Amino acid sequence: MFRKHIIKVLALLVFFAFATEPTYAQSRKKSSSSLSKKKKKKAAAKKKKEKEKAKAAEAEEESKPSTTFTDHLWYGGGVGLGFSSSFGVNSFGISVSPMVGYKVNNWVSAGPRISTAFSSLKIPGYKSINLFNFEAGGFIRAHVYEGFFLQGEISNEWIQEPGDAVGNEYSKNTRSRFNQYLGAGYNFGRGQGGVGSEISIHYNFTVGRDINSFENPFNYRFGFTWRF
């Protein structure tokens, strides 16, 4: 009798095992399929997001203004005007000195600078002497703080000077000189671009080392700038 009960219980267990197996397998299959769909959906959303991000970055890059060589340039020019009288000798002078700077970055710029000067001397008993000086070179400027700057410069200068007196007029002599300047100044535009004016003082080491020269080694400048 007991044996029959055991056989019945085992038979029921086997029946329930076979009856629930398809359901469990189906449930497992559905769960696996659902998880796979979620993964695919997540991957698709990630891919879409990456595409949108790449497209936004590309649009931002395209919207940036393209810079050219001329966008880095600033322009300047100095002017000078003077009159003096000493020991009966009267002199009048005017000078112009254009320059162009290339901005390597926000702090450093470099470029060419030229200067031409005209002076007229009147010595009692002689005709007026008209003299022309020309200077050409390059500079490096460091924009230190706001409008303050430091500037190094080298140039070659061709100088006309009075020569010997012949009759009632003087002859002219021309000589050349290699100048080396170091100076500092202030730009009233404060280096913000646009139109500005500036003053500066530069020491000419070539003149300073020349024991036979009577020139002042300090060179004072006033000028205007645009886009500095």
Order of alpha helices (4+ residues) and beta strands (2+ residues): alpha-beta-beta-beta-beta-beta-beta-beta-alpha-beta
